[in-house]
Structure formats: C-alpha cells, structure tokens
Amino acid sequence: MRERVYQAIQEMIISRQLAPGQHLVESELAETLGVSRQPIREALQLLNSEGWVDLRPGYGAFVHAPTDAEVDELLAVRSVLEGESARLAAQQAGSEGVRLLKEICTRGEAAVADDDVDAMVAANAELHRAVTELSGNGVLIDFVNQVDRRVRWYYTPIARHRGQASWEEHEKLVEAIERGDSEAAAQTMREHTERTRQSYLEQRANRAAEEQPAQVRTRRRRIGPQA
C-alpha cells in the first residue's frame, strides 16, 4: 500500500498536479487516493528521503521546489549519459529500433498539434528511454532510469514552450541513428538536451521577473499609511 501511494503522489508531483512548494495535507491526500492517513504519512517520509518532498517540523510536508543549481546539475549529467546512449544506439539500433523511434516521433508531433502537454511529456520520455535501451548498455540504462522521473518533472513546465522545435531535434537524432552515424547522433543529443536545459532556466528567470513587481507592490502597500 505504501509503495502504491508513494508512486501515486510521485506521479502527481511529476505531472505538476501538485506544484513545487505546495503544502501537502495528509487528510486531503488520503481522501483523494482513497486510503487511510498512515500510508500517506509513510509515503511522504520516503518521498522526503528521495528529495521529492520537504518535511518541515511544525509546518508539515511541502512539494520540493528544485533550485536552479539542482536542475542544472541533473540536466548536465543527463546530457553526458544520453549523448553516450545516442552514440551507442546508432551502432546497435537496427531497422526495428529505428521504426520504433519514428513511431514515437509521430505520436509526439501529434501531441504538439493537439496541444496535449501530458502526451508531449510522455512521448518525450518514451523516446529518450527508447534511445537508451537501444544502446544495449545495461549500466547506462540503469543510470538513465535513475534520473528519468526527475527529468520528466523538469520538462513538464517547458513542454509547450519547446513544442515543435523539440520534435524537429528528435527527428534529426533519429536520422543520425538510422544512418549509423554515431558521432552525429551523440552531438545531436547533446545539443538537444542543452537546449532543454537552457529553456528551463530561461522559463525560471522569466517567472521570477514576473513575480518580482507584484511582491514589491504588496510590500509597499503593507508599509503605507493606514486609513
């Protein structure tokens, strides 16, 4: 039960149904998931140990809000891992592997056309996972799987912004893999993951800039003369 609840809450965090910084009320989560509060409490402890949730004594549980440094570090590691995945996939994929990657690209482009963010994120994760699996390197697959969920979490808020450009980059990657051009595949993947990293950081900076004036106005109202 704890594992099922853990997975359900984690997926709600990844999909942004539960937003970074949001207060997690045990009774509300228990009602939403149709369970008692005990497995909720246990799941929150586990999510806290893995960095998905922050437990603050006296205040409760909150969805972890990743810092720019956390995102930058993980996406930089992802670039290295997936660049190598793409290089090996170009050597190993074969016609069936390429066919699978093209099918995923078709679904991703359809999701963009439908403006379906959830489907965009799912297809993006599926394609990157497929490239890694096609590498044939078991250790590499394990490492990439460890960061896959967190990458989906970071990608969700920029999926619409990246949109068609992301899938054009995916198509270029698949073309390199189909040609068996391992160096081009690796370079294309590294460039693709770097654009995703930059897009995330730009979105964060834009949101911070938009929020700042509102915070200043609020602070000024508080210190102004009272009626």
C-alpha positions in Angstrom: 0.0 0.0 0.0 2.8 2.4 0.9 4.5 1.8 -2.4 1.3 2.4 -4.4 0.6 5.6 -2.5 4.3 6.6 -3.0 4.1 6.1 -6.7 0.7 7.9 -7.0 2.0 11.0 -5.1 5.2 11.0 -7.0 3.4 10.9 -10.3 1.2 13.8 -9.2 4.3 15.8 -8.4 6.0 14.9 -11.8 2.8 15.9 -13.7 2.6 19.2 -11.7 -0.9 18.3 -10.3 1.0 19.0 -7.1 3.0 22.2 -7.6 6.5 22.9 -6.2 6.1 24.5 -2.8 2.6 23.3 -2.4 1.5 22.2 1.1 0.6 18.5 1.3 -2.2 17.9 3.7 -2.4 14.2 4.7 -6.2 14.1 5.1 -6.7 15.6 1.7 -4.3 13.2 0.0 -5.9 10.3 1.8 -9.3 11.4 0.5 -8.0 11.9 -3.0 -6.3 8.5 -3.1 -9.0 6.6 -1.1 -6.6 5.4 1.6 -6.0 6.0 5.3 -3.6 8.6 6.6 -1.0 6.0 7.7 0.3 5.0 4.2 0.2 8.7 3.2 2.5 9.5 6.1 4.8 6.7 5.3 4.9 7.6 1.6 5.7 11.2 2.5 8.6 10.1 4.6 10.0 8.1 1.7 9.4 11.0 -0.8 11.3 13.3 1.6 14.3 10.9 1.7 14.4 11.0 -2.1 14.1 14.8 -2.4 10.6 15.0 -3.8 9.0 16.4 -0.6 10.3 18.6 2.2 9.2 17.8 5.7 9.3 21.0 7.9 8.9 20.4 11.6 5.9 22.3 12.9 4.6 23.1 9.4 4.1 19.8 7.6 5.0 18.4 4.2 5.6 20.5 1.1 6.4 19.6 -2.5 10.1 20.2 -3.0 10.9 23.3 -5.1 14.1 22.5 -7.1 16.8 25.1 -7.2 18.4 26.3 -10.4 21.6 24.5 -9.3 19.8 21.2 -8.8 18.2 21.4 -12.3 21.4 22.5 -13.9 23.4 19.6 -12.3 20.9 16.9 -13.2 20.4 18.1 -16.8 24.1 18.4 -17.3 24.6 14.8 -16.2 21.7 13.8 -18.4 23.4 15.3 -21.4 26.5 13.2 -20.8 24.6 10.0 -20.3 22.2 10.4 -23.2 24.9 11.6 -25.5 26.6 8.3 -25.0 23.2 6.5 -25.3 22.7 8.0 -28.7 26.2 7.2 -29.9 25.7 3.5 -29.0 22.2 3.4 -30.3 23.5 4.5 -33.8 25.6 1.4 -33.7 23.0 -1.0 -32.3 19.5 0.1 -33.2 18.8 -1.7 -36.4 15.7 -1.3 -38.6 13.2 -2.3 -35.9 14.7 0.2 -33.4 14.6 3.0 -35.9 11.0 2.1 -36.7 10.1 2.4 -33.0 11.8 5.8 -32.7 9.9 7.1 -35.7 6.6 5.9 -34.3 7.3 7.7 -31.1 8.2 10.9 -33.0 4.8 10.6 -34.8 3.0 10.4 -31.5 5.0 13.3 -30.1 4.3 15.6 -33.1 0.5 14.7 -32.8 0.6 15.7 -29.2 2.1 19.0 -30.1 -0.6 19.5 -32.8 -3.2 18.7 -30.2 -1.6 20.9 -27.5 -1.7 17.9 -25.2 1.1 18.6 -22.7 0.7 15.3 -20.8 1.1 13.4 -24.1 4.1 15.6 -25.1 5.9 14.8 -21.9 5.0 11.1 -22.1 6.2 10.8 -25.7 9.4 12.8 -24.9 10.2 10.4 -22.0 9.4 7.4 -24.1 11.7 8.4 -26.9 14.7 9.2 -24.7 14.1 5.9 -22.8 14.0 4.0 -26.1 17.3 5.5 -27.3 18.9 4.5 -24.1 17.5 1.0 -24.3 18.7 0.7 -27.9 22.2 1.5 -26.7 22.4 -2.1 -25.3 24.5 -0.9 -22.3 22.9 -2.2 -19.1 24.8 0.0 -16.8 24.0 3.1 -18.8 20.3 2.1 -18.9 20.3 1.9 -15.1 21.9 5.3 -14.7 19.4 6.9 -17.1 16.4 5.3 -15.4 17.5 6.8 -12.1 17.1 10.4 -13.5 14.2 9.7 -15.8 11.4 10.7 -13.4 13.1 13.9 -12.3 13.8 14.9 -15.9 10.1 14.4 -16.7 9.3 16.7 -13.7 11.6 19.4 -15.0 10.4 19.0 -18.6 6.6 19.3 -17.9 6.5 23.1 -17.4 8.5 23.8 -20.6 7.0 21.1 -22.9 4.6 23.5 -24.6 7.4 26.1 -25.0 9.8 23.6 -26.5 6.9 22.3 -28.7 7.7 21.5 -32.3 11.3 22.5 -32.1 11.9 19.6 -29.7 10.5 17.1 -32.1 12.4 18.5 -35.0 15.5 17.9 -33.0 14.3 14.4 -32.2 13.8 13.7 -35.9 17.3 14.9 -36.6 18.6 12.5 -33.9 16.6 9.6 -35.4 18.0 10.3 -38.8 21.6 10.1 -37.4 20.8 6.9 -35.7 19.3 5.5 -38.9 22.4 6.4 -40.8 24.5 4.7 -38.2 26.4 8.0 -37.7 27.3 7.6 -34.0 29.2 10.9 -33.7 26.4 12.9 -35.2 23.8 11.1 -33.0 25.8 11.9 -29.9 26.3 15.5 -30.9 22.7 16.0 -31.8 21.6 14.5 -28.5 23.9 16.7 -26.5 22.7 19.8 -28.3 19.1 18.8 -27.8 19.5 18.2 -24.0 21.4 21.5 -23.7 18.5 23.4 -25.4 16.1 21.8 -22.9 18.3 22.9 -20.0 18.6 26.5 -21.3 14.8 26.6 -21.9 14.1 25.5 -18.4 16.5 28.1 -16.9 15.0 30.8 -19.1 11.5 29.9 -18.0 12.5 30.1 -14.4 14.1 33.5 -14.9 11.1 34.8 -16.7 8.7 33.7 -13.9 10.9 35.3 -11.3 10.9 38.6 -13.2 7.1 38.5 -13.5 6.6 37.8 -9.8 9.0 40.4 -8.5 6.9 43.5 -9.3 3.9 42.0 -7.6 5.9 41.3 -4.5 7.3 44.9 -4.4 3.8 46.3 -4.8 2.5 44.1 -2.0 5.3 45.1 0.3 4.7 48.8 -0.4 1.0 48.5 0.5 1.9 47.0 3.8 4.1 49.9 4.9 1.9 52.7 3.5 -0.3 54.9 5.8 -3.4 53.2 7.2 -6.8 54.7 6.9 
